[in-house]
């Protein structure tokens, strides 16, 4: 079974964000079983309510990617908890971690869209701590408290997985930010837009590739290097809440 809400009509996905927005965790969904090529797995999601407003004035919500109930260091849940807390779990927390303790925790998120088969998927591409969490609007009802309906359909998952079946919003095709459209030309994500990478992949570029680009003793940066460097510096500035430096001018012949 896929982890999803029951479909009651067309959904508007959380809008894309140009910089981190304030959010608060309002739900840890119940475990649901899903058939995979490796057998049946139990999975859950976190649900965030953000400061972004819908037309009716309510706050948007967005779901995390699917998690298995594991605190293994390689598990996606452990990785995202580290991002939410800004630290790794303590030895005591690793012995027993109550996911209910996450309700009301603040975060800052960046949201991106992907489009497939006339559907729009809202993806959380960055998570960072927020020590002054926003207050929930009070209208979200946790999944475990909702009346289960017999009708089935696509869900409103926010992670961009196969069970996320938002209908395409009228403005979903708006142009992305230039840094999001920058093609990665190095590593295993070569050929992928920077805005389509998950947070771990972007952080790896920031921590491992960016410091070497143009550094003493390194090869002279190519035009592709300079474009990616400028895009990553913009991402870094967004994360740090600063203004990115102007990129170096490039000869027109390099484009």
Steps between C-alpha positions, in 0.01 A plus 500: 500500500629842415525771763253760385200708587168413341435697187207737527567718201775694334785600728723803467858408586703712736654780291868499418712722724796716407644490852435306821153553652391447857318178578383289791447125526129429545488125444693175507285275286409147611707214363364366172602187317618529140590226254848547355732289288674407826179392672247677721635802686350719771545872439389838630546871433533829682246769411607864515276804508671805353452875508396497132130580461237342277230709333261437791758627749592161644861393523639258244621160616768286340609145573846359538633209302407152616689366801550152633477481882874477552768703675782337307759758399425429133122530542334805342316574825827520696650727232203739506479503880862618503402783266200594716698498823822638358679211670505123516292304750648438842574150629187520716285610205636215292386259771146635485372783284136607527392640164209677674761735647539646152149649498533878529868501401597789277690473174594700195426337167560558133242354264546409135265357239541213260256421221411161363201365307312830536544489877689743723696373799613722788839389634685605813852563369648659811440467874669708768425576867287792614534593866192726490229277350184646355169413661275258308183646355293252698300360208715200412359170631747221555452196278450268794207715610327516164204290410610232256304511177437208273572682177858483378718713278824691479649667798632840583849387580756775494815304437447453130472123528270284287215544744504879476222581257444872514328644200709750316442851625443773240825674593710187547686549172647835601870537429734371767773708654824511296695302762238224487542466123880481513620164366733301721794385288700308760459183703222244494230765444653625176234639267242559776367847585632623834141565611415132446762370746407410854652685793772243565627523142501882506681508835759258364571739213520793742737320736718302260492656153449873556812561718720341232358696206758763409715420802877525478652192341171399338431513122378830359118512529309439179186689405291211640702517823430872533130460439467222755716691748276808469187288544641324807608828654143623459372187674757548777387860543138388527593250767698758696249780446754721328541647153697305244801664344476605139635224273814563301441625147539237232586545134196468276687239299482262794120479482 
